[in-house]
Amino acid sequence: MDISALSSLASTTSAASAIEVALLKKAMDTFEDTGNDMVRMMEASVTPYLGQNIDISL
């Protein structure tokens, strides 16, 4: 292989690595958001009776 082919290969590999890192970061952010939502749901389930009854006087 000549120098230009190696340079092109290195550039392509670098770009692919950057894309992979960006995708993994996005996936990690999504998993973190999902985990936070699950924590909020579990905190809300500690008082399951809250909001189920409404007292109305006419």
C-alpha positions in Angstrom: 0.0 0.0 0.0 1.2 3.5 -0.6 1.1 6.5 1.7 -2.1 8.0 0.3 -4.0 4.7 0.7 -2.9 4.4 4.3 -3.8 8.0 5.0 -7.3 7.4 3.5 -7.7 4.3 5.6 -6.7 6.0 8.8 -9.1 8.9 8.1 -12.0 6.5 7.4 -11.2 4.5 10.6 -11.0 7.7 12.6 -14.4 8.9 11.2 -16.0 5.5 12.0 -14.6 5.6 15.5 -16.0 9.1 16.0 -19.4 7.9 14.8 -19.4 4.9 17.1 -18.5 7.0 20.1 -21.3 9.5 19.3 -23.8 6.6 19.0 -22.7 5.1 22.2 -22.9 8.4 24.0 -26.5 8.9 22.7 -27.4 5.4 23.9 -25.9 6.0 27.3 -27.9 9.3 27.6 -31.1 7.4 26.6 -30.4 4.7 29.2 -29.8 7.3 31.9 -33.0 9.1 31.1 -34.9 5.7 31.2 -33.3 4.9 34.5 -34.3 8.3 35.9 -37.9 7.8 34.7 -38.0 4.4 36.4 -36.8 5.9 39.7 -39.5 8.5 39.5 -42.1 5.8 38.8 -41.0 3.8 41.7 -41.0 6.8 44.0 -44.5 7.6 42.9 -45.6 4.0 43.7 -44.7 4.3 47.3 -48.0 6.1 47.9 -50.3 4.2 45.4 -53.5 5.5 47.1 -52.6 9.1 46.3 -54.9 10.6 43.7 -57.4 7.7 43.5 -60.2 9.3 45.6 -61.9 12.6 45.1 -64.2 14.1 47.7 -66.9 16.2 46.0 -69.6 18.1 47.9 -72.5 19.7 46.0 
